């Protein structure tokens, strides 16, 4: 019977696993039940080195098994040599000076080394790279697997960039409403980079469809991008009152940071459509998120999680309002219907009803209102108003005449 050696409590891709070694090859079963196998014929290279926790065994520079007990080093070397005729290379790591060295890129790894290897990063673990003058920032995916999510390298000489990709200006620590995090915004000739704690997003200026400026906020409708599992179609920025002074391509920008940001963006984009408003929004709630609903000439806009509804897409709006006692907050709910979606904005102050009614009326949008009132006589009155066709009007008149004759 073939002998199988079992090693418990090792890790593969950050998951607790069981390793089985036999003359047929290696097999690992992780805590989710997934099984990874490496056939004997495929094993042609093996490295062993100290990892963050105990020993690490790397097979073919593709599979890294971590968490092996230190006293198993010689046993693992002997087994692999005997069963697979492969000499296990022991990589000695430099722990005396871990911060100075040379970064080398090979097929599967980024290696930071001097005379000895200091550490290595699997290429597949690099989610994004951001370069700024002498600094290079690597964002790693799967923080739970690698225990860190970012590594910054500083070079002694400035990295050479061609003129097309050279940065023009950086706006640092800009508050972003969506995605909700502070980001650095790096302007290049043809695109914008959004760099945050866990993201590095590149957006071409040609992928910005329009911009909405409302007071101290600027929202950009862009081609969808993802951060983690969340997809975004808007960038929403909020600026403070700080002043800036800089020059880009011979043009001087001076004033409030938000105004200069927008001016630069408009100068670098071709015919970017801009919607501007200084009016306050209506406080309301959308899907349990409190925010403001703004009435714009082109459509309805909700912040802080941007929702834009073009007026031309709205088929009907519906108001509802109910107050059951004098102590109940008197608010109205607004439902906006298009051909494909229905949006609901709750908790709008009843004092705003007339303004909303006039706005939709002026834009020839059908509206329906169902107002429930509990008065002394406990009667419920309903009023429905919407555009009616001439035929409906004529029909109503005929019905009235018939009733009168009777």
N, C-alpha and C positions, 0 to 999 in steps of 0.2 A: 504493500500500500504506500502510495506517495506521501512523503512527509510534507506537512504544511506548517509553516511558522506564523504564528499570530502575534501581532503587536497592537495592544489596545491604547486608547487615549492619545492618538496622534491627530493632526489637523490637516485638512485639505481644503484650500480656499476659505479658510476661517471656520470650517465646520468640523466638529468632533468626529473622528473617523476611526475605523478599525482597518489595519493593514494586514494582508495575508501574503506571504511569500512562498512560492513553490517553484518547482523546476519548469513549470509552464509559463510563469511570469508573475506579475504583481497585480493585486486587486485591492481596491479601497472601497469601503462602504461608509458613506457619511451619515449624519444624524437624520437626514431626510429620506434615507433609503436608496439614494442614488449610488450606483456602482460604477467605478472607473477602473478599467483594466489596461495593463500594458503587457503585450505578449513578449515572450522571451526573445524572439527573433528581432523585435523592435528595440530592445535595450542595447544601446551601443556606447552610452556615456553616462557616468554617474559622478556627482560631486557631493561632498559632505562638508558642512561648515556650521559655525555657531550662529543661531538666529536670535530673534528677540526672546524666544522661550526655548531653552535647551538646544538640541541639534536640529539641523535641517538637512534633508536628503533631496537632491534634485536629480531627476532622471531625464536625460536627453534635452536638457534646458527647456523642458516644456511642463513637467509636473514637479511641483515642490511640496514635499511632505515635511511638516514642521512638528515640533513637540516631542521628538525622540529623546529618550533619556540619555544623558551624557555617557553613562557606563556601557551603552550599547554600541558605541562607535566602532570598536574593533570587531564586534560580532557582525554588525551590518556589513562592514568591509569584506569580511571573510565569506559571508553567505553570498553576496553579489558576485564576488570573484569566482567562487566555486560553482554556482549555478549558471551564471551567464557569461563567464569568461571575460569579465569587464573589470579593469582596475579602477577602483574608486579614488578619485582625486580629492585630497583634503585641502580646502581653501583656507589659508590663514588670513584672518582679517586684521587690519591695522586699527588698533584701539588706542594707540598713543596720541595720534593726531587725526581725529576724525573729521576735521573741518577744512583742511587744505588739501587740494589734490587736483586731478584732471578728470574731466567728464568725457567718457568714451561711449559711443553708440555702436552696438553690434546688432545682429539680427533679432535677438530676443530680449536684450537687456540694455539699460543704461547703467554703465559701471562707473562708479566714482572711486578713483584709486590714485596711489602714488607708486611706491615700490610694491605695496600690497593693496589688495582690495579693501576699501572702507565699507562700502555697501553697494548693492545692486537693486535696480528697480525694473520689474518686468515691463516691457513696452506696452503690453495690453492693459496694464494698471494705470497708464497715463491718460487722463480724461481730457486735459487741455493744457496748453502752454501759452504763457504770456511773457513777452520780452519788452523791457523798458530800460534803455540805456545799458547800464552795467549789470542789470539784474534780470534773471530768468526765473519765472515762477512756474512750477509744475503742480497741477491739481490732480490728485489721485482719486480714482473711483473706488468705492467699496472701503470706506474708512474702517469698518469693523474688521476687514481682512488685513489691513496694513497699519492700523493703529494711528496713522497720521493722514491728513487730507491735503497737505500742501508742503512742498519743499522749495526753498528759494536758494538759488545759486548766484553768487556775486563774482563777476569776472574783473580782472585787473585792468583790462583794456575795454573800451566801449565797443559793443557789438556793431559791426558794419551792416547797415541796412540800405537797400537801394532806394532811390528817391521816391519810387511809387509807393513803397510800404512804410516810409518814414512817418512817424507820428507827428501831428501838427500841434496838438495841445491836449493836456489831460485835465479834466474836471474831477477832483477827488472828493470822495465821501458825499456823493449826492444822495439825498433821501429819495428812495424809490417806493412808490405806493404799490406798484405791481410790476414785477415781482417785489414782495415786501422785504427789502433789505437795502443797506447802503452800498452803493456801487461806485467804482471809478469809471468815468466815461472818457474813452481815448479816441480822439478824432484822427482819422487818416484821410488821404485824398479822396478815396472812393468808398470808404466804409467807416463804420463806428464799432468800437469794441466796448462791451459792457463787462467789467471785471469785478467780481464779488468774492466773498469768502469761499463759495463752492461753485462758482460759475465763471465761464469765459466765453461770451457770446459775440459772434461777429455778425453784424447786420449791414448789408450793402445799402447805400443810399437809394439805389433803385428799388429796394424792397420796402421803402417807407412810402405808404400810399397817401396819407394826409396827416396833418397835425392839428391838435385842438389845444388852444391856450386859454385857460380860464384863471384869471388872477395870477396866483403864484404857482400854478400847476401847468405842466406841459405833457400832453399825451400823444403818443405816436402810434398810428395804426401800421403794423408791420406784418410781413410774412410770418406765419406761426413758427415759434421755436419752443424748445423744451428745456426745462431745468428739472432734472430728476424725472418724476412721473407726471409732472404738470406741464400742460401746453399753454402758451401765452400768445395772444394776438395783439396785445397792446403793451407799450411801455408807458408807465405813468410816473412822472417825476414831480417832486415838490421842492421848490427853491426857497432859501432863506433870503435875507436882505443884504447879504455880504456883497462887497464891491470887488470887481476884478479889473485888471488892466493887462492886456497882452496883445501880441501882434501875430497874425497869421498871413503868410504870403504877401507881406507888404501892407496889409490892411490892419488898422488899429481898432481894437475893441476895448471899450471902457464903460463901466457902469455896473448895474445890478447883474449878478451872475446869471439869473434866469433870462434876462433880455439879451445878454451877450451870447449865451448858449444857443438861443433861438436864432439870433442874427447869423452866427457862424453856420448853423445847420442850413439855413435858407441859402446862404452863399455857396454851399457845397453841393446842394441838391438842385436838380433841374425842375423848375415849375412845381415845387411842392405846394399842394393846396393847404391853406392855413385857415382854420376857423377860430375866431377870437370872440371872447365875451368877458365883460366885467360884472355881469349880474350874479347875484347870489343864487345858490341852489335851494331846493326844497328838501328839508330833512325828511328822510324816509328810511324804510328797511326793505332790502331785497334779499330774500333767502337767508334771513337771520343776520344779514350784514348791514350795519348802519352806515348811511352815507348821504350824499346829496344828489338830487336829480336836477339837471340843468336843462332849460328850454333854449335850444339854439335854432337859428334860422334853417339849418339843414337837418336837425333831428333832435332826439332826446339823448342825453348823455348822463350816465351815472358813474360816480366815483365814491370810494377809492378803488374798487375792483371794476375796471372800465367795462361799461356796456354802452354801445352806440346803436341807436335805432333810427335809421333815416326816415324822415317824415313820409317820403313817397312809398315806403313799405308798410305803413300803418293802415290797416283796413278798418279798425274800430277801437275806440277806447271806452272803458266802462268805469264809472264811479260808483262806489258804495260807501255809505256812511251810516253809523248807528250809534245812538246814545241812549242808554237805558236808565240812567239816573244822573243827577246833577254832579255826582262825584266821579263819573266816568270821563276819561279823556275824550274830548270831541275831535275825532280825526276822520279822515277819509282814506279809502284805499283806491288805488288806481290800477286797472288792468289794461295793458296795451297789447293788442292782437295784430299779428301780421299773418301772412299766408302760411308760414311755417312754424312760428314760435308765438308763445304767449308770455309776456313779462308782467310781473306783479310788483308794485311798489306800495307798501303799506305804511300807515301811520303818518300821513301827510296832514299838517294842520288844516282844519276846516276853513281857516281864514284865507287859505290859498285857493279855495275852490273856484271863485270867480275868475281869478287870473288864469287858471288852467282851462276853464271853460272858454274864455275869450281866445286863448292861444289856439286851441284846437279848432274853434269856430273860424278864426281868421285864416287857418290853413286848410279849410274845407275837409276836415277829418270828422267822420261820423262819431258821435258820442252818445252813450246811453248812461242814464243815471237812475239808480234805485236807492232812494233815500228813505230809511226807516226811522220813524219818530214815535216815541212813546209820550203822548200828551195826556191831558186830564181825562179826555173821553176814551182813551186807550184805543183810538182809531189809528190805523196804519195808512199813510198816504204814499202813493207811488207816482213818480213822474218819469216818463220816458221821453227823451227827445232825440230825434235823429232825422236825417234827411229822408224825405218821402218822395216817391215819384209822383208825377202829375196824375197818373191813373189811380193811385191810392187815394189821392185827395178827392178826385171826382167821385170815386166809389163811396167814400165817406159821406159826401154831400147827398148822393142819391139815397143812401140809407136813411139819412135824416129826413129827407122829403117824404119817403114812404111812411116813416113813423108818424110824421106830422099829419099826413092824409088819413091815417088810421084813427 
